Amino acid sequence: AQTVTQSQPEMSVQEAETVTLSCTYDTSESDYYLFWYKQPPSRQMILVIRQEAYKQQNATENRFSVNFQKAAKSFSLKISDSQLGDAAMYFCAYRSGLSNFGNEKLTFGTGTRLTIIP
Amino acid sequence: GAGVSQSPSNKVTEKGKDVELRCDPISGHTALYWYRQSLGQGLEFLIYFQGNSAPDKSGLPSDRFSAERTGGSVSTLTIQRTQQEDSAVYLCASSLQATGKDTQYFGPGTRLTVL
């Protein structure tokens, strides 16, 4: 079974600075997808960024980028120019690339609570 | 609406009562997922639908939990004889298909409190 580990329960960053959230995962599969979701106090999980394992290029979405190290099974999220609206719980998630029984679900890490200091 | 919607937003019930939680997926999405988020267990998968069929019910914690989906759209998660350990946020997500490349989009969740 796949596991996702987020070793930082809480992080804080000064507004306008850069912060990196860590995520490692364990899998024996070669085809998979990785995601970062943001959950503000409103509870809604919002997709921040996704990475296909077969792509070597790191995904970027505006101020958000990832450092995907497939061999090390590491998938960190970098937030540049942090803004007050970035304050939330951030979850790393894994999804198998296989489309058969038992592989459709997302497996989540335990989350990192990010605080933005004005 | 454009996103996944869930109702009610909050539900308080007494131990032993039955509850129904509803999810409206994004229009055109064939796959629908239920997850549970609790302090002790984190985010855990409950059940998944492809169309009206539920190929994977492996995450349902007990036979008190059931779910159905009708018309390939709305889904209802039913918890019978609720227990205090059922208190959690129940999240619904949908995706275009049930393949890895299809991103799961989440609703705002239903917070269930069992007294």
Boltz contact constraints between the chains, C-beta under 6 A:
constraints:
  - contact:
      token1: [A, 33]
      token2: [B, 100]
      max_distance: 6.0
  - contact:
      token1: [A, 43]
      token2: [B, 108]
      max_distance: 6.0
  - contact:
      token1: [A, 43]
      token2: [B, 109]
      max_distance: 6.0
  - contact:
      token1: [A, 44]
      token2: [B, 108]
      max_distance: 6.0
  - contact:
      token1: [A, 45]
      token2: [B, 106]
      max_distance: 6.0
  - contact:
      token1: [A, 47]
      token2: [B, 103]
      max_distance: 6.0
  - contact:
      token1: [A, 95]
      token2: [B, 100]
      max_distance: 6.0
  - contact:
      token1: [A, 97]
      token2: [B, 100]
      max_distance: 6.0
  - contact:
      token1: [A, 99]
      token2: [B, 99]
      max_distance: 6.0
  - contact:
      token1: [A, 101]
      token2: [B, 55]
      max_distance: 6.0
  - contact:
      token1: [A, 104]
      token2: [B, 48]
      max_distance: 6.0
  - contact:
      token1: [A, 104]
      token2: [B, 98]
      max_distance: 6.0
  - contact:
      token1: [A, 105]
      token2: [B, 45]
      max_distance: 6.0
  - contact:
      token1: [A, 108]
      token2: [B, 43]
      max_distance: 6.0
  - contact:
      token1: [A, 110]
      token2: [B, 42]
      max_distance: 6.0
